[in-house]
Amino acid sequence: MAVENDSSVTEFILVGFTDLTQLQLPLFLLFLMNYMVTVVGNLSLINLIYLNAHLHTPMYFFIFNLSFIDLCHSLVITPKLLMSFVSENTISFEGCMAQLFFFCFFVHSECYVLTAMAYDRYVAICKPLWYTVTMSPQVCSLLMFGSYAMGFAGAMVHTGDMVRLSFCDSSIINHYMCDIFPLLQLSCSRTDASELVDSIVVSIVVIISSFIIFVSYVLILSNILHISSAQGWSKAFSTCGSHIITIALFYGSGLFTHLKTSTDDSIGQQKFLSVFYTNIVPMLNPLIYSLRNKDVRLAMKKTLKRVPN
């Protein structure tokens, strides 16, 4: 994607998470630890699913892609965040637009992957006899292709909309990354149309994914209520538990961030809250899907036994 813009600004300065000197070192170490756990956790889960044949199922195919997205998301955001703690953190205009594009791409894609996972859980619990046919490898691949394609389309709209704006006065972004709202506030162009387009795109993503997830879980709950055995209840809840936690963390932190931003017009609050879905959620996802999952724990034991002493 060629980036062409008539702005006089050729590079931006990312302020970072905080300008309090006494917090720079502790926060650097904290986010470095977060980065290491995120990368190791997601890479480990990706390798476990790849190396163990009994995890080659639709559910783990989606978890594999979720971990891949979380890993890439962290690689796009966290290195620049860490740099802001140790030196003046500059980023070129092209680099800023690239970061914005990949940030939007992975966030949108994760929304759709979580939606596909909800549909997968619905079929597994409500239509178990049809599961292998309905969630065939071709269907799963198509769902993933659609998730990435829609994520790409959303990211192109956000980034293309931003590239058309002019940046001519200040080059200081009051954030640790190139996000939509800080860039809109920095632009010297009229941003009414851009804000409307961005709101429409985000609304489409949230409404579509939330509706499918909600309907899937309403049908799942209805089916669970007809299960008489306690073992059936336990199996159903254990199957959906990890996914529900992931949805709550990802959507809850993301929506609360933007609701607070639009209400209080506070970039400072947005920086603090956005850490949850840019850093905390990608770190927690592999822990949620490994610690709560017997199949993953079994795969981990088998993989460790293969490692020569």
TORKOL-4160 file (C-alpha; in steps of 0.2 Angstrom, whole numbers, padded with zeros to 4 digits, m for minus):
309
<pt num="1" X="0000" Y="0000" Z="0000"/>
<pt num="2" X="0008" Y="0016" Z="m0006"/>
<pt num="3" X="0007" Y="0030" Z="0007"/>
<pt num="4" X="0005" Y="0047" Z="m0001"/>
<pt num="5" X="0001" Y="0063" Z="0009"/>
<pt num="6" X="0003" Y="0081" Z="0007"/>
<pt num="7" X="0007" Y="0084" Z="0026"/>
<pt num="8" X="0022" Y="0094" Z="0031"/>
<pt num="9" X="0025" Y="0082" Z="0045"/>
<pt num="10" X="0037" Y="0068" Z="0040"/>
<pt num="11" X="0039" Y="0059" Z="0057"/>
<pt num="12" X="0029" Y="0059" Z="0073"/>
<pt num="13" X="0035" Y="0058" Z="0091"/>
<pt num="14" X="0026" Y="0045" Z="0102"/>
<pt num="15" X="0025" Y="0052" Z="0120"/>
<pt num="16" X="0023" Y="0035" Z="0127"/>
<pt num="17" X="0013" Y="0028" Z="0142"/>
<pt num="18" X="0018" Y="0041" Z="0154"/>
<pt num="19" X="0030" Y="0055" Z="0156"/>
<pt num="20" X="0034" Y="0053" Z="0175"/>
<pt num="21" X="0052" Y="0049" Z="0176"/>
<pt num="22" X="0051" Y="0039" Z="0192"/>
<pt num="23" X="0039" Y="0027" Z="0183"/>
<pt num="24" X="0050" Y="0024" Z="0168"/>
<pt num="25" X="0061" Y="0010" Z="0174"/>
<pt num="26" X="0047" Y="0000" Z="0183"/>
<pt num="27" X="0035" Y="0001" Z="0169"/>
<pt num="28" X="0049" Y="m0004" Z="0156"/>
<pt num="29" X="0052" Y="m0019" Z="0166"/>
<pt num="30" X="0034" Y="m0023" Z="0168"/>
<pt num="31" X="0030" Y="m0021" Z="0150"/>
<pt num="32" X="0046" Y="m0031" Z="0145"/>
<pt num="33" X="0040" Y="m0045" Z="0156"/>
<pt num="34" X="0023" Y="m0044" Z="0148"/>
<pt num="35" X="0030" Y="m0045" Z="0131"/>
<pt num="36" X="0041" Y="m0060" Z="0135"/>
<pt num="37" X="0026" Y="m0070" Z="0142"/>
<pt num="38" X="0015" Y="m0065" Z="0127"/>
<pt num="39" X="0028" Y="m0070" Z="0114"/>
<pt num="40" X="0033" Y="m0086" Z="0123"/>
<pt num="41" X="0015" Y="m0091" Z="0128"/>
<pt num="42" X="0008" Y="m0089" Z="0111"/>
<pt num="43" X="0022" Y="m0097" Z="0102"/>
<pt num="44" X="0021" Y="m0112" Z="0113"/>
<pt num="45" X="0003" Y="m0114" Z="0110"/>
<pt num="46" X="0005" Y="m0112" Z="0092"/>
<pt num="47" X="0019" Y="m0126" Z="0092"/>
<pt num="48" X="0008" Y="m0137" Z="0104"/>
<pt num="49" X="m0006" Y="m0137" Z="0092"/>
<pt num="50" X="0005" Y="m0140" Z="0076"/>
<pt num="51" X="0015" Y="m0154" Z="0084"/>
<pt num="52" X="0000" Y="m0164" Z="0092"/>
<pt num="53" X="m0011" Y="m0173" Z="0080"/>
<pt num="54" X="m0025" Y="m0174" Z="0093"/>
<pt num="55" X="m0027" Y="m0155" Z="0093"/>
<pt num="56" X="m0030" Y="m0154" Z="0074"/>
<pt num="57" X="m0048" Y="m0151" Z="0076"/>
<pt num="58" X="m0059" Y="m0136" Z="0071"/>
<pt num="59" X="m0058" Y="m0128" Z="0089"/>
<pt num="60" X="m0039" Y="m0129" Z="0090"/>
<pt num="61" X="m0038" Y="m0123" Z="0072"/>
<pt num="62" X="m0046" Y="m0107" Z="0078"/>
<pt num="63" X="m0036" Y="m0106" Z="0094"/>
<pt num="64" X="m0020" Y="m0108" Z="0083"/>
<pt num="65" X="m0025" Y="m0093" Z="0073"/>
<pt num="66" X="m0031" Y="m0083" Z="0088"/>
<pt num="67" X="m0013" Y="m0086" Z="0096"/>
<pt num="68" X="m0005" Y="m0081" Z="0079"/>
<pt num="69" X="m0015" Y="m0064" Z="0079"/>
<pt num="70" X="m0011" Y="m0061" Z="0097"/>
<pt num="71" X="0007" Y="m0064" Z="0094"/>
<pt num="72" X="0008" Y="m0052" Z="0078"/>
<pt num="73" X="m0002" Y="m0039" Z="0088"/>
<pt num="74" X="0011" Y="m0039" Z="0102"/>
<pt num="75" X="0025" Y="m0038" Z="0089"/>
<pt num="76" X="0017" Y="m0023" Z="0081"/>
<pt num="77" X="0013" Y="m0013" Z="0097"/>
<pt num="78" X="0025" Y="m0017" Z="0111"/>
<pt num="79" X="0042" Y="m0014" Z="0104"/>
<pt num="80" X="0038" Y="0004" Z="0101"/>
<pt num="81" X="0030" Y="0005" Z="0118"/>
<pt num="82" X="0046" Y="m0001" Z="0126"/>
<pt num="83" X="0057" Y="0011" Z="0116"/>
<pt num="84" X="0047" Y="0026" Z="0123"/>
<pt num="85" X="0054" Y="0021" Z="0141"/>
<pt num="86" X="0072" Y="0022" Z="0136"/>
<pt num="87" X="0073" Y="0036" Z="0123"/>
<pt num="88" X="0064" Y="0049" Z="0112"/>
<pt num="89" X="0052" Y="0038" Z="0102"/>
<pt num="90" X="0051" Y="0044" Z="0084"/>
<pt num="91" X="0041" Y="0035" Z="0070"/>
<pt num="92" X="0041" Y="0040" Z="0052"/>
<pt num="93" X="0024" Y="0045" Z="0044"/>
<pt num="94" X="0025" Y="0029" Z="0034"/>
<pt num="95" X="0029" Y="0019" Z="0049"/>
<pt num="96" X="0015" Y="0026" Z="0059"/>
<pt num="97" X="0002" Y="0022" Z="0045"/>
<pt num="98" X="0009" Y="0004" Z="0044"/>
<pt num="99" X="0007" Y="0002" Z="0063"/>
<pt num="100" X="m0010" Y="0009" Z="0062"/>
<pt num="101" X="m0015" Y="m0003" Z="0048"/>
<pt num="102" X="m0008" Y="m0019" Z="0056"/>
<pt num="103" X="m0016" Y="m0014" Z="0073"/>
<pt num="104" X="m0033" Y="m0012" Z="0065"/>
<pt num="105" X="m0030" Y="m0027" Z="0054"/>
<pt num="106" X="m0026" Y="m0039" Z="0069"/>
<pt num="107" X="m0040" Y="m0031" Z="0081"/>
<pt num="108" X="m0053" Y="m0033" Z="0067"/>
<pt num="109" X="m0047" Y="m0050" Z="0063"/>
<pt num="110" X="m0048" Y="m0056" Z="0081"/>
<pt num="111" X="m0066" Y="m0050" Z="0082"/>
<pt num="112" X="m0071" Y="m0061" Z="0068"/>
<pt num="113" X="m0060" Y="m0076" Z="0074"/>
<pt num="114" X="m0069" Y="m0075" Z="0091"/>
<pt num="115" X="m0086" Y="m0074" Z="0081"/>
<pt num="116" X="m0081" Y="m0090" Z="0071"/>
<pt num="117" X="m0076" Y="m0099" Z="0088"/>
<pt num="118" X="m0093" Y="m0095" Z="0095"/>
<pt num="119" X="m0102" Y="m0103" Z="0079"/>
<pt num="120" X="m0090" Y="m0118" Z="0081"/>
<pt num="121" X="m0095" Y="m0120" Z="0100"/>
<pt num="122" X="m0114" Y="m0119" Z="0094"/>
<pt num="123" X="m0112" Y="m0133" Z="0081"/>
<pt num="124" X="m0102" Y="m0143" Z="0094"/>
<pt num="125" X="m0115" Y="m0142" Z="0107"/>
<pt num="126" X="m0131" Y="m0140" Z="0098"/>
<pt num="127" X="m0128" Y="m0151" Z="0082"/>
<pt num="128" X="m0115" Y="m0164" Z="0088"/>
<pt num="129" X="m0120" Y="m0177" Z="0075"/>
<pt num="130" X="m0117" Y="m0164" Z="0061"/>
<pt num="131" X="m0101" Y="m0157" Z="0068"/>
<pt num="132" X="m0088" Y="m0165" Z="0057"/>
<pt num="133" X="m0098" Y="m0161" Z="0042"/>
<pt num="134" X="m0103" Y="m0143" Z="0046"/>
<pt num="135" X="m0086" Y="m0139" Z="0053"/>
<pt num="136" X="m0076" Y="m0147" Z="0039"/>
<pt num="137" X="m0058" Y="m0142" Z="0035"/>
<pt num="138" X="m0065" Y="m0132" Z="0020"/>
<pt num="139" X="m0078" Y="m0123" Z="0030"/>
<pt num="140" X="m0065" Y="m0119" Z="0044"/>
<pt num="141" X="m0053" Y="m0112" Z="0031"/>
<pt num="142" X="m0066" Y="m0102" Z="0023"/>
<pt num="143" X="m0071" Y="m0094" Z="0040"/>
<pt num="144" X="m0053" Y="m0090" Z="0043"/>
<pt num="145" X="m0051" Y="m0082" Z="0026"/>
<pt num="146" X="m0066" Y="m0072" Z="0028"/>
<pt num="147" X="m0060" Y="m0066" Z="0045"/>
<pt num="148" X="m0043" Y="m0060" Z="0038"/>
<pt num="149" X="m0051" Y="m0053" Z="0023"/>
<pt num="150" X="m0064" Y="m0043" Z="0033"/>
<pt num="151" X="m0050" Y="m0037" Z="0045"/>
<pt num="152" X="m0040" Y="m0032" Z="0030"/>
<pt num="153" X="m0054" Y="m0022" Z="0022"/>
<pt num="154" X="m0058" Y="m0013" Z="0039"/>
<pt num="155" X="m0039" Y="m0009" Z="0041"/>
<pt num="156" X="m0038" Y="m0002" Z="0023"/>
<pt num="157" X="m0053" Y="0009" Z="0027"/>
<pt num="158" X="m0046" Y="0016" Z="0043"/>
<pt num="159" X="m0028" Y="0018" Z="0036"/>
<pt num="160" X="m0034" Y="0026" Z="0019"/>
<pt num="161" X="m0045" Y="0038" Z="0028"/>
<pt num="162" X="m0030" Y="0043" Z="0039"/>
<pt num="163" X="m0019" Y="0045" Z="0025"/>
<pt num="164" X="m0030" Y="0058" Z="0017"/>
<pt num="165" X="m0029" Y="0069" Z="0032"/>
<pt num="166" X="m0015" Y="0083" Z="0033"/>
<pt num="167" X="m0003" Y="0084" Z="0048"/>
<pt num="168" X="0005" Y="0101" Z="0048"/>
<pt num="169" X="0006" Y="0109" Z="0066"/>
<pt num="170" X="0011" Y="0097" Z="0079"/>
<pt num="171" X="0020" Y="0080" Z="0077"/>
<pt num="172" X="0018" Y="0074" Z="0095"/>
<pt num="173" X="0006" Y="0060" Z="0097"/>
<pt num="174" X="0000" Y="0058" Z="0115"/>
<pt num="175" X="0000" Y="0039" Z="0115"/>
<pt num="176" X="0012" Y="0025" Z="0115"/>
<pt num="177" X="0006" Y="0019" Z="0097"/>
<pt num="178" X="m0002" Y="0026" Z="0081"/>
<pt num="179" X="m0020" Y="0024" Z="0086"/>
<pt num="180" X="m0035" Y="0032" Z="0077"/>
<pt num="181" X="m0041" Y="0045" Z="0090"/>
<pt num="182" X="m0024" Y="0053" Z="0094"/>
<pt num="183" X="m0020" Y="0055" Z="0076"/>
<pt num="184" X="m0037" Y="0063" Z="0072"/>
<pt num="185" X="m0034" Y="0075" Z="0086"/>
<pt num="186" X="m0017" Y="0079" Z="0079"/>
<pt num="187" X="m0023" Y="0082" Z="0061"/>
<pt num="188" X="m0025" Y="0100" Z="0055"/>
<pt num="189" X="m0039" Y="0094" Z="0042"/>
<pt num="190" X="m0057" Y="0093" Z="0046"/>
<pt num="191" X="m0060" Y="0076" Z="0054"/>
<pt num="192" X="m0079" Y="0075" Z="0054"/>
<pt num="193" X="m0080" Y="0064" Z="0039"/>
<pt num="194" X="m0066" Y="0053" Z="0045"/>
<pt num="195" X="m0074" Y="0051" Z="0062"/>
<pt num="196" X="m0090" Y="0046" Z="0055"/>
<pt num="197" X="m0082" Y="0033" Z="0043"/>
<pt num="198" X="m0072" Y="0026" Z="0058"/>
<pt num="199" X="m0087" Y="0025" Z="0069"/>
<pt num="200" X="m0097" Y="0016" Z="0055"/>
<pt num="201" X="m0083" Y="0003" Z="0052"/>
<pt num="202" X="m0081" Y="0000" Z="0071"/>
<pt num="203" X="m0100" Y="m0001" Z="0073"/>
<pt num="204" X="m0101" Y="m0014" Z="0059"/>
<pt num="205" X="m0088" Y="m0025" Z="0066"/>
<pt num="206" X="m0095" Y="m0024" Z="0084"/>
<pt num="207" X="m0113" Y="m0027" Z="0079"/>
<pt num="208" X="m0110" Y="m0041" Z="0067"/>
<pt num="209" X="m0098" Y="m0051" Z="0078"/>
<pt num="210" X="m0109" Y="m0047" Z="0094"/>
<pt num="211" X="m0125" Y="m0052" Z="0086"/>
<pt num="212" X="m0118" Y="m0069" Z="0080"/>
<pt num="213" X="m0109" Y="m0072" Z="0097"/>
<pt num="214" X="m0125" Y="m0068" Z="0107"/>
<pt num="215" X="m0136" Y="m0079" Z="0096"/>
<pt num="216" X="m0124" Y="m0093" Z="0097"/>
<pt num="217" X="m0123" Y="m0093" Z="0116"/>
<pt num="218" X="m0142" Y="m0090" Z="0117"/>
<pt num="219" X="m0144" Y="m0106" Z="0107"/>
<pt num="220" X="m0131" Y="m0115" Z="0117"/>
<pt num="221" X="m0139" Y="m0110" Z="0134"/>
<pt num="222" X="m0156" Y="m0116" Z="0128"/>
<pt num="223" X="m0148" Y="m0133" Z="0123"/>
<pt num="224" X="m0139" Y="m0134" Z="0140"/>
<pt num="225" X="m0155" Y="m0132" Z="0149"/>
<pt num="226" X="m0162" Y="m0147" Z="0141"/>
<pt num="227" X="m0147" Y="m0158" Z="0147"/>
<pt num="228" X="m0152" Y="m0168" Z="0162"/>
<pt num="229" X="m0135" Y="m0175" Z="0168"/>
<pt num="230" X="m0123" Y="m0165" Z="0178"/>
<pt num="231" X="m0108" Y="m0172" Z="0168"/>
<pt num="232" X="m0116" Y="m0165" Z="0152"/>
<pt num="233" X="m0118" Y="m0148" Z="0160"/>
<pt num="234" X="m0100" Y="m0148" Z="0166"/>
<pt num="235" X="m0093" Y="m0153" Z="0149"/>
<pt num="236" X="m0103" Y="m0140" Z="0140"/>
<pt num="237" X="m0097" Y="m0126" Z="0152"/>
<pt num="238" X="m0079" Y="m0132" Z="0151"/>
<pt num="239" X="m0080" Y="m0131" Z="0132"/>
<pt num="240" X="m0087" Y="m0113" Z="0132"/>
<pt num="241" X="m0078" Y="m0106" Z="0147"/>
<pt num="242" X="m0062" Y="m0101" Z="0140"/>
<pt num="243" X="m0070" Y="m0093" Z="0125"/>
<pt num="244" X="m0082" Y="m0083" Z="0136"/>
<pt num="245" X="m0068" Y="m0077" Z="0146"/>
<pt num="246" X="m0058" Y="m0072" Z="0131"/>
<pt num="247" X="m0073" Y="m0063" Z="0124"/>
<pt num="248" X="m0077" Y="m0054" Z="0140"/>
<pt num="249" X="m0059" Y="m0048" Z="0141"/>
<pt num="250" X="m0057" Y="m0042" Z="0123"/>
<pt num="251" X="m0073" Y="m0034" Z="0120"/>
<pt num="252" X="m0075" Y="m0027" Z="0138"/>
<pt num="253" X="m0058" Y="m0018" Z="0137"/>
<pt num="254" X="m0060" Y="m0012" Z="0119"/>
<pt num="255" X="m0078" Y="m0006" Z="0121"/>
<pt num="256" X="m0075" Y="0002" Z="0138"/>
<pt num="257" X="m0059" Y="0011" Z="0131"/>
<pt num="258" X="m0069" Y="0019" Z="0117"/>
<pt num="259" X="m0084" Y="0023" Z="0127"/>
<pt num="260" X="m0073" Y="0032" Z="0140"/>
<pt num="261" X="m0064" Y="0041" Z="0126"/>
<pt num="262" X="m0079" Y="0048" Z="0118"/>
<pt num="263" X="m0087" Y="0053" Z="0134"/>
<pt num="264" X="m0073" Y="0061" Z="0143"/>
<pt num="265" X="m0062" Y="0065" Z="0129"/>
<pt num="266" X="m0047" Y="0059" Z="0138"/>
<pt num="267" X="m0032" Y="0052" Z="0129"/>
<pt num="268" X="m0024" Y="0049" Z="0146"/>
<pt num="269" X="m0038" Y="0037" Z="0151"/>
<pt num="270" X="m0038" Y="0029" Z="0133"/>
<pt num="271" X="m0019" Y="0025" Z="0135"/>
<pt num="272" X="m0022" Y="0016" Z="0152"/>
<pt num="273" X="m0037" Y="0007" Z="0146"/>
<pt num="274" X="m0030" Y="0002" Z="0129"/>
<pt num="275" X="m0016" Y="m0008" Z="0138"/>
<pt num="276" X="m0029" Y="m0021" Z="0142"/>
<pt num="277" X="m0033" Y="m0026" Z="0124"/>
<pt num="278" X="m0015" Y="m0022" Z="0117"/>
<pt num="279" X="m0005" Y="m0030" Z="0130"/>
<pt num="280" X="m0015" Y="m0039" Z="0144"/>
<pt num="281" X="m0027" Y="m0049" Z="0133"/>
<pt num="282" X="m0014" Y="m0056" Z="0121"/>
<pt num="283" X="m0004" Y="m0062" Z="0136"/>
<pt num="284" X="m0019" Y="m0070" Z="0145"/>
<pt num="285" X="m0026" Y="m0079" Z="0130"/>
<pt num="286" X="m0013" Y="m0093" Z="0129"/>
<pt num="287" X="m0014" Y="m0095" Z="0148"/>
<pt num="288" X="m0033" Y="m0096" Z="0148"/>
<pt num="289" X="m0033" Y="m0109" Z="0134"/>
<pt num="290" X="m0019" Y="m0120" Z="0142"/>
<pt num="291" X="m0022" Y="m0119" Z="0160"/>
<pt num="292" X="m0041" Y="m0122" Z="0158"/>
<pt num="293" X="m0039" Y="m0136" Z="0145"/>
<pt num="294" X="m0036" Y="m0154" Z="0148"/>
<pt num="295" X="m0031" Y="m0157" Z="0130"/>
<pt num="296" X="m0018" Y="m0144" Z="0129"/>
<pt num="297" X="m0011" Y="m0149" Z="0146"/>
<pt num="298" X="m0010" Y="m0167" Z="0139"/>
<pt num="299" X="m0001" Y="m0161" Z="0123"/>
<pt num="300" X="0011" Y="m0151" Z="0134"/>
<pt num="301" X="0016" Y="m0167" Z="0144"/>
<pt num="302" X="0018" Y="m0177" Z="0128"/>
<pt num="303" X="0028" Y="m0164" Z="0119"/>
<pt num="304" X="0040" Y="m0162" Z="0135"/>
<pt num="305" X="0042" Y="m0181" Z="0135"/>
<pt num="306" X="0049" Y="m0180" Z="0117"/>
<pt num="307" X="0062" Y="m0167" Z="0122"/>
<pt num="308" X="0079" Y="m0177" Z="0125"/>
<pt num="309" X="0086" Y="m0175" Z="0142"/>
